[in-house]
Amino acid sequence: MSQVPTHLRYTEDHEWVETGTDGTVTVGITDFAQKNLGDIVFFELPEVGRKVEVGHAVGTVESVKSVSELYSPVTGQVVAVNQEVTDSPEDVNGDPYGMWLFKIKGAASSNGLLDAKAYEKLISES
């Protein structure tokens, strides 16, 4: 069974979202996603300063099995990317909730994000 921390929110595209006290949204991929992708070998992340819209593709994750799109869970501007992830993408396989991908500021409403219980239901049906 995949880990689903209860303090995070989730997208139907298997990204986790954590909103900081300053409103900055941190985004990563879920344990379920990394298990299904297999060994991750590359991330293409959005550039700092890029304006992103909810549901739009902002990058990719490549594994030995496939290439998948990364989608923005909220609307705003990218304020940080995790260089550690681009240097060592395989680290996400070992700690998907400790290895964030990018951060968005000025985010619009996070309506549509799933809580842990709803996300567990989603992945149990997959």
Beta strands, then each sheet from edge to edge (+ up, - down):
strand 1: 9-10
strand 2: 15-19
strand 3: 25-29
strand 4: 40-44
strand 5: 51-52
strand 6: 57-63
strand 7: 67-71
strand 8: 76-81
strand 9: 102-105
sheet 1: 1+ 2- 3+ 9- 8+ 5-
sheet 2: 4+ 6- 7+
end
